[in-house]
Amino acid sequence: MNIAVIGTGYVGLVTGVCLSELGHRVICIDQNPDKISILRDGISPIYEPGLEPLMIDNMDAGRLDFTTSMEEGLSSAEIIYITVGTPPREDGSADLSHISQVADEIAAHLQKEAVIVIKSTVPVGTNEYVKNRIEGMLANPVRIRMVSNPEFLREGSAVQDTFHGDRIIIGTEDEESASIMEKLYSHLQIPVYTTDIRSSEMIKYASNAFLATKISFMNEISNVCEKLGADVESVAIGMGLDKRIGNQFLKAGIGYGGSCFPKDTKALMQIAGNVHYDFKLLKSVIEVNADQQTILIGKALERFGTVRGKRIALLGLAFKPNTDDMREAPSIAIARHLINLGAEVIGYDPVANGHAEHVLPVQVRYAETLQEALWQADVGFILTEWAEICALDLHQVSLWMREAVLFDGRNCFSLGQAAAAGVEYHSIGRKSVA
Ligand code: NAD
């Protein structure tokens, strides 16, 4: 099929590349000319394992192209994906200005009947709003059908998730659109659940809010574990053996970040608030996460009294491993706080240093390697569980550092490993190793 994907970010690029890999003819449209220019050169603007080679293969096969021109992009499209950002406004609600702008451009350029698929995460009712907006402004009187098809990929494993995800959700009001979408995804061995548009829009927010709840719940459990001398890692294993609970997403740490959970939980608070519902549980989930993001600083202050003048290495800056995405990464709040407290901060991330420079305080210095970051440091903060960081030889670390004191926000090491290496080790929901 001929497909146009509007918005070539994390979701749009992965969607476009993967649909072309399935044999469809795809054109990705973005308003950012620099992005389109490097994509045309075969370079992925984002770090995502496996994405760039797949992109190049499909460009070479003539199935994948990039443009800034809406007119060119929409000229032969049978299916149009909307994958632009829906960032949070100041009050936490979803900013739909990019969606509205795209709706206007579709209305201006659409020349023939098309299915319009909203993949961006949008508040309940947005598909209806977009349909009315486009139909109200169509330059050519053609039929449009709306489909809500929320995205569930995880950055860092986005390609794998697209080909082997747990489910595909299709929200539509007509059977023909449902069968077009089912045919489109028919080569993927992924269960498809078809429902009405409003429920589909809600499934995305409810799923993210539930996962965020699991994380905040385990973080609260970890804080209680610390006070009681229990070990949250063992508690999580024991809990996860119950099939009703499941063993996923029970990892305690320094809270969730990224472009989705923080934004979508706050947006759902607003969505509920708009219909006069006070979502108390979700409010607490958000509060717990905000506190948890800086919990390592509390532990360091408890240990040292002050961090003024201490050289602190931040190991891992991206919000999670295998991505260069810095949006809402806990490293941002931590670095700001440490700088305000007078610490000397040096950051290291295998791929996100460049992006970090734009969002962390200017006082932060960057290291090219883990050794450089830890060299003569007084304290190490582990913020992202990159494989490279979890594979550190703690004995070696103790030789590099001035004082071998580690605060591990991701529980990368066992207490036995820390004790054997002679490092002072403070982690989440476990006893400290002195
Ligand atoms: P992003 O910011 O990485 O990309 C958005 C792209 O849209 C940018 O390249 C921007 O230039 C482009 N754009 C904006 N307005 C445009 C316009 N009028 N015309 C053409 N291009 C335009 O965003 P993202 O992370 O890919 O997220 C997109 C949506 O998908 C959001 O709603 C997000 O919540 C949702 N989502 C994201 C993820 C994720 O892991 N990133 C996962 C699931 C769902």
Boltz pocket constraint, residues with backbone or C-beta under 6 A from the ligand:
constraints:
  - pocket:
      binder: B
      contacts: [[A, 6], [A, 7], [A, 8], [A, 9], [A, 10], [A, 11], [A, 12], [A, 29], [A, 30], [A, 31], [A, 32], [A, 35], [A, 83], [A, 84], [A, 85], [A, 86], [A, 98], [A, 101], [A, 102], [A, 119], [A, 120], [A, 121], [A, 122], [A, 151], [A, 152], [A, 153], [A, 154], [A, 155], [A, 259], [A, 260]]
      max_distance: 6.0
